[in-house]
Amino acid sequence: MILWAIVIIVYADCQNLEHIIVHGNVEDLGYYYIDIFVGNPPAKQSVIIDTGSRLTAFPCKGCKTCGQHMNPYFDFDKSQTSKFVACNDSEFCTNCNDDKCEYKISYAEGSIISGLMIEDYILIGDDKEHLANISYKFGCHQEETNLFKSQKVDGIMGLAFSHKKSTIVDQIYKNSDSSENLLAICLGKDDGYMTIGGYNQSLHFDTIKWTKLYEDLFYTIGLKSVSIGYQILPIDLKKAHKKTIIDSGTTFVYFIQEMYKEFWVVFENYCKNDNFCDGEVIIINNEPKSCYKRNKEKHQSIYEFFDTFPTISMTIDKIIINWLPENYLFSYPEYADIYCVGIYSTQEDIIVLGNIFMRGMEVIFDRSESRVGFAESSCDPLLIHGNSGAAHERHKRDLLKSSRSDSYFNLGLSITAFLVFYSIYLVMKKSKLWKKE
């Protein structure tokens, strides 16, 4: 009875928002995705939510090198409203053929996606009374390679920020009843929800902590320091202060090399204390650092085990975000009760906070005010719609069918996603679109 009361209150609080159930997780898939419906009649496509890019794209009819994904390739010939995008009528055009805009994107790890730009209607949302129906230009893959080909999800939805270019979030906002240009993402250990036009404060466990966004092209925040327990990492982050990116399309967190080395010195020193990090130290192939095996007899509750690990606190300008062990520790499906820290090293000069960092809180991107907010929250999608349980359970079964046989697929996907983001970053930097302070 209490649960239903919560559902009714939450629904009343967010009924004017465009709210979407998010599916996925870190452990099994390495990404989070939503369902959209494209064309007339509408055809379902499943797309990764990616705050580190702006292109929305998925495989289409005629692609001979695309992989086997969750849904049939989109057939633009069967849609009554599809039309080709003319040359120079999209920022993503890299080639012109018969007055049709073509795109091709190559990524640092070797992946390629290419195809035609199409304009058609896209339906987004889970509440039939408040579905966002927008006309939008998206990519129709005619080529996929590497992990773009092997992933189960169909494509990607770019949610990145731009004052100068209209993004899919802007289009949804303009076609909604909301007065606020906000994007909010709440990711749980499994699944979550996304809202456009506002956020669900009734599900928050604490007040929202707001901080400034520094760049026009990405969700860039000012990371000043990191501490483990009460020990601050002895490293100067001034050079990377305004180059910390929130990227939901990347699985893990990536620290610059010096920061990564200091992190593990402090973390392992913390774990030397009696009953701290209370698990057997295990080395898993391909993991650069030690992982920890839970003793079920000693820690019958998983949260008892998590409580032996430190909180990682990040000072972002004037606010502090506490990253809890149950959110930064992850396990591979085939290594039951072995937990690894979801932080890796990059040789680049940016810090990326992937979707593992976003777990357990609603991250609110206030695009009008150029700020981002963080609030510890319940990210249970069943609290958004009282009648969505059946559809949610169907997706659970789909996820089980889509389980990876490759032990390290999610780590490989995270590395790819990071390289995808960094490739975009380099292009923007070279074209002088990346602002310099």
N, C-alpha and C positions, 0 to 999 in steps of 0.2 A: 504493500500500500504506500509506503514511504517512497519507494523507487518511482512509482507512477506519479506521485505528487511532484517529485523532482523533474520528471520528464515533462509534465505539463507546464511547470514554471519555466524551465529552460526553453521549451518550444515557444511560449508566449514572449520570452525575452528576446528571441532571435528570429521571430517569424518574418521580419522584413529583410532578412539577410539572404544572400545566396549561399546556401550551405551544402557541402559535398562530403560524402563519406570517403575517407582515404583508406586504401587497402595496402597491405604489405608489412615488412619488418626488416630489421637488420640481419637477423640470423639466417633465415631461409632464402630470402631474395636479395637483400642488400639495397633495396629501394622501396619507395612508397609511390602508389599510383592511384589515379582516379579513372572512372569511366566517363566518356563523353559520347555524344551521339551526333553523327555528322551527316549532312545532306538531307534530301527529301525524296523518298522516305528515309528516316534516320537509321544509320548503321552504327553499331557500337564499336568504339575503339578504346583501348586502355592505354593510358599515357603516364609516364613518370612525371611527378611534379618537381620542377627544377628551377629553383630561385637563382641559379647561376647562368642561365641562358635565356634568350628571348624567342627562339624559333619553336613553333609547334609543328610537329611532323610525324608521319607514320607511313607504313608501306601502302602502296596503291596497286590497282590492277595493272598487270603487265610487268611487274618486277620479277625478274628471273633469278636474282641473286639474294633476295630477301629471305629471312629465316621463317621458321614455323612459329607463329606467335599465338596469342590467346584468341584472336578473332580473325575472320577472313579479311583479306586485303580490301581496303576501301575501293569501291568501283564507282568512279566519278561519272561514268556513262549512264549508270542507273539512277543517278540523282537528277531531279528536275531543275535543280537550282545551281549546279556546279558550273563554274566557268574558269577558263585559264586566265592567269594573271599576265597582263601585257608586260613587255620588256620595260625595264626602268620604273615599274610600278610597285616595286617591293625593295626594301633595303637588303634583302637576302639574294637578289639576283647576281649571279656570277657569270652568266652567259645568256645570249639571246638566240633563239632558234625558231624561225617562222613566227616571229613576234610573240613568242611564249617565253616567259621568265623561267630560267633554269637555275638551280642552286647546286653547289658542291662544297662540302665541308670536309677537310682532312684533319685528323687529330694526331696529337703527338705520339700516341702509342701505335698508330698505324691504321686506325679505323677510318672508314669513309662512308658518308651518306650523301646521296645526290638524287635529284629528281626534278619534278616540275612544281611550280607554285600554283596552287588552286585557291579560288575563293568560293566559299559555300557557307551554309548555316551550321553552327555548332550549338548543340544543347548541352548545358552544364547545370548540374544540381540534382538533388534527391527529392525535393518537395515539388510535386507536380504542379502545385499552385504558384510556385515561385521559381520555375525553371528559367535560367538565363538562355535566351535564344538570340545569338548574334551572328552577323555576317562577318567572316574573318578569313584572312589569307594565311594558308598553311602549306607546309611542304608535303608533297606526295612522293615518297621514296620510290626510285626506280633502281636503286643500288644500296646495298648494305654489306658491310664487311665486319669481321671480327666479332667483338662482343655485342655490337648493335644487332648483328645477325643472330647470335645465339641466345639473347635474352628472351624470356617468355612474354613479357609485356610488349605491346605493339609499337609504341613510339614514345614521344616526349612532349611535354607542355612547358614551354619557357615562361617563367613567371618573374624574370628579372626586371629591374627598375630602370626607367628612363624618363627624364623630363621632356626630352625632345622627340621621342618616338612613341606612338600609341601602341601599347601592348595589349594582350588579351585581357589582362586584369582591368585596364582602363576601359576597354570596350564593354566588359560586363558591368562595370560600375556605371557607365553612361546609360546603359539600358535597364538599370535597376531602379528601385524606389529609394535606395539609400542616399543619404546626404554626405557620406564619408567615403573617400577613396582609400579603403583599408583592405589589406590581405592578411588573414590570420591563419596560421597552420598549427595544429595541435597533434603531435605524433605520440602514440603509445608504444609499448613494447610490441604490440600487434595492432595494426590499424590506427585510425584516428579520424580527424575531420578537418575540413578547411572551410573558411567562410570568406566571402567577399562583401564588403560594405559595412563591416563591423566585427565585433568579437563577443564571445560568450562569457561575460564576467561572472555570471552565476555559477560557473564551473570552476572558478579560480580558488586556489587555496590561500593565496596571499595577494597583496596589492601589485599592480603592474609597475615594473621598473623600466623607465624610459631612458634611452640614450640616443645620441645624434647619429645620423647617417652621413658619411663623408663623401661619397662618390655619387655621380649621376647614373652610372651604368650598372652598378652592382650594389647589393646590400652590404656596404662596407662600414665596419664599426671600429672604434678605437680601443684595442686591447692594450692595457697598460702593464698588467702583471698577472702572474699565475702562482697560486700557492697550493701546497699539498698538506692537508691538515692546517697547521699554523706556520709552516715553513714556506716562505716566498722563494721562488726560483731566483738564484743570483744571476740575473741576466738583464741587460738593458734592451728594452723592446722599442726604443724610440724610432728606430729605422722601420720597424714593422707596425708601428702604432696605428697608422691609418691604412693598413693593408690587410685587415682581417675580414674575411668574407663569410657570410652565412649562406651556405649552399646546400639546399635540400636534395640536390641531384647527386651529391657525393655521399658515400656511406659513412666514412670515418672522419676523424679530425687529423689534420696535417700541420705539424709544427715545423718551423725552420730548423735547420740542423743543430745549431748551437743550443737552441731552446729545448729541442728533443733530448739531447745528451744530458743537459742539466735536469730535465724532468725525471729521467730514469735514475739519475744519481740520488735525487731527493726521495723519489718514490721507493726505491729499493732500501734506502736507509730507514725510511719509515717502517717498512715491512720487517725489518730486523728485530723490532720490539716484540716481546712475548705476546702471543695470541693476536698479533696484528697480521692482516692479510693471511688469515688462518686457513691455508690450504696447501696441499702438497705442490711443490714447484714442478711444473711439467713443461717440457719443450715440445712444441708441435712444429712439424715441418712447415717452412715458409713463414712462420711467425718470427719476427726479428728479436722478440724478447720473451721472457718466461710467462707462462700462464699458470693458473692456480686451480687445483682440483679440490672440489668440495667433498668433505667427509660427511656423508648423510647421517651416520650414527652420532657424530658430534654436533652437527648443525642440521637438525631435522627440518627446520624452516630455512628456506633460501635467503630470507631477509636477515636471519641471524648470521649467516655467512657473509652477506654483503656488508653488514654493520662492522665487520672487522677491517674493512678497507677505508681509506681516507676519503673525505670529501675534497674534490678539486674545485677551488674557488678562482674565478676569473674576474679581475677588476677591469671593467670596461668604462673608461672615463670616470664618472662619479658613482657608478653602481657596481654591485658585486653579485655575480651569478654563481650559485652553488650547484655544481655538477655532481650528482649523487652516484655512488658505486653501482646501484641497480640500473643506472642508465649508461655509464661509460664502460661497464663490463659486458661482454657478449660471449656467446658460446657457439661453436660450430655444431650443426645438428647431429653429426656423427660422432662427436666427442662429448657425450653426456656428462654434465656437471664439471666440465673444464671451462674456466672463464679467462678470457684475455682482455687486455686493456685496448680500447678502440682508438689509439693514438699512434700515428706513424710519422715518419720523417719525410721532408721534401727538400730538395736542393734549391728550390726557388725562393724568392724573397717575399712570398705571401703566406699567410696563415689561413687555412680553410677549416671552418667549423661545419662538418657535414651533418646528415640527419641523425646520427647517433647522439650528437650534442643537443639536438632539439627535442629529444624524447622526454616526456614527462612534463612538458610546459607548453603553453600557448605562446607562440612567437608572433607578434603583431607588427606588420610592416605598414606604418602610417606614411603613405606615399605623398600625401598633401603636405604634411609637416616635416618630411625628411627625417623621420625618427623611427626607431624600432623599440618595441616593448616586450618584456619577458614576464610571464606569470606562471608559477607552478600550478598545474591544472589537472583535472581529470580529462583524459583524452579519449574516453569511451564513446565511440560513435553512436551507441544505442541510446545515449542520453540526448542526442539531437532530435531523433524522430522516434516516437513511441511505437510506430508501426513498421520500423525498418529491420526488425530482427530477422525475418525470413530471408530477405535479400542478403543481409550480412552473413548469415550462415551459409548460403549458397556460395558466396565468395570464399568462405573458409574452406569449403570442399574443393573449390577450384585451385586454391593455393596448395592444398595437399597434393593434388594431381600434378601441380607444376613444380614440385620439390626438385631441387638440384641434386644430380648424382655426383657432380664435381665438388669435392670437399672445399675447394678454395675459390669457388665461383664468385662469392660475394666480395672477397678480398680483391680478386681480379677486377670485378666490376667497379669497386671503389677506386682503384688505381686509375682505371679508364676514365671514370667520371671526373676525377681530379685533373687528369691530363686534358680532358675535354674543356673543363673550365679554364685551365691555364692557357690552352691554345687560344680561346676567346680573349683572354686577358692580354696576351701578346699582340693579337691583331688590333685590339683597341688601343694599346699602348703605341704601336708603330704608326697607327693612323692618327695619333695625337688626340684621340677622343678620350683617352684616360687623363683626367685632370692632374696636373702636378702642382703641389703646394710650394 
